[in-house]
Amino acid sequence: MNSNSKIKYFNLNEFELSDGDKKKELIINLDNVCKDTGFLLITGHNIDRKIIDNIWSVVDLFFEQPIEFKLKISPPYKGYPYGYLAKGLEALAYSKGEKTPPDLKESFNAGPLLIPDSISDKEALEFCYAPSLWPEILNFQKYWSEYYNSMQKLSTRVMRSFALALNLDETYFDQYIDKNISALRALNYPPVQKILPKQQMAGAHTDYGSLTILLPKDNTSGLQIKNLAGEWIDVPSDPNIFVCNIGDLMAQWTNNRWVSTLHRVVPNKKK
């Protein structure tokens, strides 16, 4: 692949409904994208617009609150996976061995909505299935849960597409993702007055799971990926299109046939 590689659009609904030679063509295209950038712009996802609008309404309201309100649901101890993390508490580039100043983002994180009856592993129960912490905002947990469930269904559809692109049975990955440990994160990038050398809104990193699904907010920019030529390229932002990228686990599952691509969030560009 060449350095002009761009992030490709992937119409999930078209992929699912196609057959014959068209299906074969789309499967080959999906495989090539996953080998090239590992990033997809998902259209045809059929996610209810009301679910999207609802989650944005409560997330925006949460981040608009005073810091004292948000700190009420801070993790109870260091390493607790869920709750509110204030600006300056993470430096994602450290995961790749690069020492940088803290990232200039704040986040709210919550985990799985249910604990499968078959899960008894103590470490899993204490970390992956630790209780989520909820802010006292009307309908926050309700709208968050609705969106979480819709993303769980979307990720299953994407993984089934991935299975076909790897010449596997369409439901091959179902057995590995049926006991969900996915976290849902809301990230906010507040305006900053001063940026230190090597500091980013979110430092350069790869994701560690099978895949990540991101919904950008309208009129935002800053997400970049590092292509195979070592160049940073911008990821288009559209509030109706999901950005999906392969994580380290999927790269391992494919014996590095597919790439888990380095990405970062740089300070927003003025338009």
Secondary structure, 3 states (H helix, E strand, C coil): CCCCCCCEEEEHHHHHHCCHHHHHHHHHHHHHHHHHCCEEEEECCCCCHHHHHHHHHHHHHHHCCCHHHHHCCCCCCCCCCCEEECCCCCCHHHHHCCCCCCCCCEEEEECCCCCCCCCCCHHHHHCCCCCCCCCCCCCHHHHHHHHHHHHHHHHHHHHHHHHHHCCCCCCHHHHHCCCCCCCEEEEECCCCCCCCCCCCCEEEECCCCCEEEECCCCCCCCEEEECCCCCEEECCCCCCCEEEEECHHHHHHCCCCCCCCCEEECCCCCC
